[in-house]
Structure formats: C-alpha cells, structure tokens
Amino acid sequence: MSWVEQPAWLLHRRPYRETSLLIDLLTPEEGRIAAVVKGVRGTGRVARQKQAWLQPAQPLQARWRARATQGLVSLRQLEPRGQGTFLQGEALLCLLYTNELLVRVLPEGAPVPEVFSAYEALVERLAGVVSRDDLAWALRRFEGVLVAALGVNPIFATDALERPLDAAARYRWDPEQGWLLAADGVSGCCLMAFAAQEPLPACLKEWKRMLRMLLAPWLGNRPLRAQQLWQATKTEK
C-alpha cells in the first residue's frame, strides 16, 4: 500500500469522538481532503503540541495512506512545515473567510495547485497589509484564481455578443452567455482593470460584487459565517 505526502494548510476543524478532530486540509495535488487527527483533544504533551500546530496560517506537512475512493482519511503523520504566520484582527478574519469559502466550493480530491500557490501568497500578503484596501485587493486576487480553478473563465475584453467591453457601461455575469449589459452591474472600466491586475481603490467594491456573481453557482443565497462575523465587527466599531 502506497503513501501520499503533501504540504497542507488547515481550513477547518471540529471535535470528533472523545480525543480526535475532523479537519479539512488544502493540498496542491489532492485538493481539499477531510481527515481524522487522533489524540488531539487531551491535556498531554503530544496533544497540546498538535493543538498548537492546528491553527490558521500554520503551514503543515501531512501523510496518509493512498485511497482508491474519496472519503475520510486517517492521517499517519501531521507536523509543522516551517514557521507559522501570526495574523490578528481583520487580517485573521480575511483568512477565516477564505478558509470557509474553500470548504464550501472546492470538491474533495481534485488537484488545485494554482489555488494552493495563491493561498500561500495570500497568507504572506495578509501578514504585511497596512490598510483595508490592501486586504480587499489581496482577497479579490485570490478569488480570481479560485473561480478560474472552478472552471469559470470570464473574458474581460468582450461581452456576450463579442463586442468590446465599454468602460462607461455596466455588466452582469451570466454563466451561459457571459457579460450582459445591466444598469445595476459592474462597470466595464473595473472589469478591464481587474483583468490588467491594476489595484484601483475605486474598483474594490465593484470587484467584490463581480466575484460574488462568479461564485454564486457554488455559494447560492447562504451567507458565509465569516462574512457575518466581519459585519458584526464593523458594526461594533
């Protein structure tokens, strides 16, 4: 029986039985996997050590027995892969949002090397942000990579009728047709700026709406809990 070993990031954790955790991991070649970590929920030295590793922004190395079908895996080995990144406040909330988003939209077992690389870059960017605009741009860049990995590849040059996008017009995304003119849509100027990877502060809210359109088939109308927490934090301030 062969073994699989992959770098990983923790996306989610929840109690399982008396001493274990069920976790979701992001890996490059196995994508999102659901796994059992045993002997974590205790007071002994080894349990406390594992608890310290199973935190957001801590790079991990995971090893498990290869499987013929999808399903829960039992980890043979899980250990830190280098130094973790300390995030707090809004930067931490952004990462928790990203983790919840990935659990919601990524299928199990599908290779996503580009998403994994973008996630590692996102963690690094979140550690160095100095403003909310920086946070928003980091998230939008990551979401752009994610929607492409999910098979959504909008052309930011032409509309559904193959006409060049008009910077002064507004558009909404239709999964079957592409960009359609819509008075309440996203500005053509911001669509083209996103394609050029120009971090324009005036477009940040537009890009957020755009990416909600692109992710709608996976997210539906059920909000992410991290979004609700973010809104509650802003209200308190």
C-alpha positions in Angstrom: 0.0 0.0 0.0 1.5 3.4 -1.0 1.5 6.6 0.9 0.7 10.1 0.0 2.6 13.1 1.4 1.6 16.6 0.7 2.2 20.2 2.0 -1.1 21.4 3.5 -3.0 24.2 5.2 -5.7 23.8 7.8 -9.1 25.1 6.6 -11.5 23.9 9.3 -11.5 21.7 12.5 -14.3 20.3 14.6 -14.4 17.8 17.5 -14.8 14.1 16.7 -15.4 11.4 19.3 -13.5 11.8 22.6 -10.0 12.7 21.6 -10.0 13.3 17.9 -10.7 16.1 15.4 -12.2 16.1 12.0 -10.3 18.6 9.8 -10.3 19.9 6.3 -7.0 20.4 4.7 -6.0 22.2 1.5 -3.2 20.4 -0.5 -1.9 21.0 -4.0 -2.3 17.6 -5.6 -5.2 16.2 -3.6 -7.1 19.4 -3.3 -9.4 19.6 -0.3 -9.3 16.5 1.9 -11.3 15.6 5.0 -9.2 13.8 7.6 -9.2 12.5 11.2 -6.5 13.6 13.6 -6.3 11.3 16.6 -5.1 12.1 20.1 -5.5 15.8 19.8 -8.2 16.7 22.4 -6.2 15.9 25.5 -4.0 17.5 28.1 -0.8 15.5 27.5 2.3 17.0 25.9 1.7 15.4 22.5 -1.9 16.5 22.4 -1.0 20.1 23.3 1.7 20.1 20.7 -0.8 19.0 18.0 -3.3 21.6 19.1 -0.6 24.3 18.7 0.0 23.2 15.1 -3.6 23.0 14.1 -4.1 26.8 13.7 -4.8 29.1 10.8 -1.7 30.3 8.9 0.4 27.4 10.1 1.9 25.5 7.1 1.7 21.8 7.6 3.1 18.6 6.1 0.6 15.7 6.0 1.0 12.0 5.2 -1.7 9.4 4.8 -2.4 6.0 3.1 -3.3 6.3 -0.6 -7.0 5.6 -1.2 -9.0 4.2 -4.1 -12.1 6.3 -3.5 -12.9 9.7 -1.9 -13.8 9.9 1.7 -12.4 10.4 5.2 -8.7 9.7 5.5 -6.8 8.9 8.7 -3.6 10.8 8.9 -0.4 8.9 9.6 1.6 12.0 10.1 0.9 15.7 10.6 3.6 18.2 11.5 4.5 21.8 11.0 6.2 22.8 7.7 8.2 25.8 8.7 7.2 28.8 10.8 3.6 29.9 11.1 2.4 33.4 10.3 0.8 35.4 13.1 -2.4 37.1 12.0 -4.8 39.1 14.0 -7.8 41.4 13.7 -9.1 41.9 10.2 -6.2 40.0 8.5 -7.2 36.9 10.5 -10.9 37.4 9.7 -9.9 37.6 6.0 -8.1 34.2 6.2 -11.0 32.6 8.1 -13.3 33.9 5.3 -11.0 32.3 2.7 -10.9 29.0 4.6 -14.7 28.8 4.8 -15.1 29.8 1.2 -12.7 26.9 0.1 -14.6 24.4 2.3 -17.8 25.5 0.6 -16.8 25.5 -3.0 -13.9 23.1 -3.5 -14.8 19.4 -4.3 -12.8 16.8 -2.4 -9.8 15.2 -4.1 -9.5 17.5 -7.1 -5.9 18.8 -7.7 -5.7 22.6 -7.3 -2.0 23.5 -7.4 -2.8 27.1 -8.6 -5.2 27.6 -5.7 -2.6 26.2 -3.2 0.0 28.6 -4.5 -2.4 31.5 -4.4 -3.3 30.6 -0.8 0.3 30.6 0.3 0.8 34.0 -1.4 -2.4 35.3 0.3 -1.1 34.3 3.8 2.1 36.2 3.1 0.2 39.3 1.8 -2.1 39.3 4.8 0.9 39.4 7.2 2.1 42.6 5.5 -1.1 44.6 4.8 -1.4 48.1 6.1 -4.9 49.1 5.1 -8.3 47.7 4.4 -7.7 48.4 0.7 -4.7 46.1 0.8 -6.9 43.4 2.5 -9.6 43.7 -0.1 -7.2 43.6 -3.0 -5.5 40.5 -1.6 -8.8 38.7 -1.3 -10.0 39.7 -4.7 -6.8 38.4 -6.3 -7.2 35.1 -4.6 -10.9 34.8 -5.5 -9.9 35.4 -9.1 -7.6 32.4 -9.1 -10.3 30.3 -7.3 -13.0 31.0 -9.8 -10.7 30.1 -12.7 -9.9 26.8 -10.9 -13.6 26.1 -10.6 -13.9 26.4 -14.4 -15.2 29.9 -14.6 -13.0 31.8 -17.1 -14.7 35.2 -17.9 -13.1 37.1 -20.8 -12.6 40.6 -19.6 -12.4 42.0 -23.2 -15.8 41.3 -24.8 -19.4 41.0 -23.9 -21.8 38.1 -24.6 -22.2 39.4 -28.2 -18.4 39.5 -28.7 -18.4 43.3 -28.6 -15.5 45.0 -26.8 -16.4 45.9 -23.3 -17.3 49.6 -22.9 -15.6 51.3 -20.0 -18.6 53.5 -19.4 -21.2 50.7 -19.5 -22.2 48.2 -16.7 -22.4 44.5 -17.0 -23.7 41.4 -15.1 -22.3 37.9 -15.5 -24.4 35.2 -17.0 -22.8 31.7 -16.7 -24.3 30.6 -20.0 -23.7 33.7 -22.1 -21.0 35.9 -20.5 -21.2 39.6 -19.8 -24.6 41.2 -20.4 -25.4 44.9 -20.2 -27.1 45.7 -16.9 -27.8 49.0 -15.3 -27.1 47.6 -11.8 -24.0 45.6 -12.9 -20.2 46.1 -12.6 -18.6 48.9 -14.6 -16.7 48.0 -17.7 -13.8 50.1 -16.5 -13.4 48.0 -13.4 -13.7 44.7 -15.3 -10.9 45.7 -17.6 -8.8 46.9 -14.6 -9.2 43.6 -12.9 -8.0 41.8 -16.0 -4.9 44.0 -16.0 -4.4 43.4 -12.3 -4.5 47.1 -11.5 -5.3 47.6 -7.8 -7.6 50.6 -8.2 -9.2 51.6 -4.9 -12.3 52.9 -6.7 -13.0 49.5 -8.1 -12.7 47.4 -4.9 -16.4 47.3 -4.1 -17.2 46.6 -7.8 -14.8 43.7 -7.8 -16.4 42.3 -4.7 -19.8 42.3 -6.5 -18.2 40.8 -9.6 -16.7 37.9 -7.7 -20.0 37.3 -5.9 -21.6 36.9 -9.3 -19.0 34.5 -10.4 -19.1 32.4 -7.2 -22.9 32.5 -7.0 -23.5 29.0 -8.5 -21.5 27.5 -5.6 -22.5 29.8 -2.8 -26.2 30.3 -3.6 -28.0 32.5 -1.1 -26.5 31.1 2.1 -24.0 33.6 3.5 -20.6 32.6 4.9 -20.4 32.9 8.7 -17.1 34.7 8.4 -18.9 37.4 6.4 -21.4 37.8 9.2 -18.6 38.0 11.8 -16.9 40.7 9.7 -20.1 42.7 9.5 -20.6 42.4 13.3 -17.0 43.6 13.9 -17.5 46.6 11.7 -20.8 47.4 13.5 -19.2 47.3 16.9 -16.6 49.8 15.7 
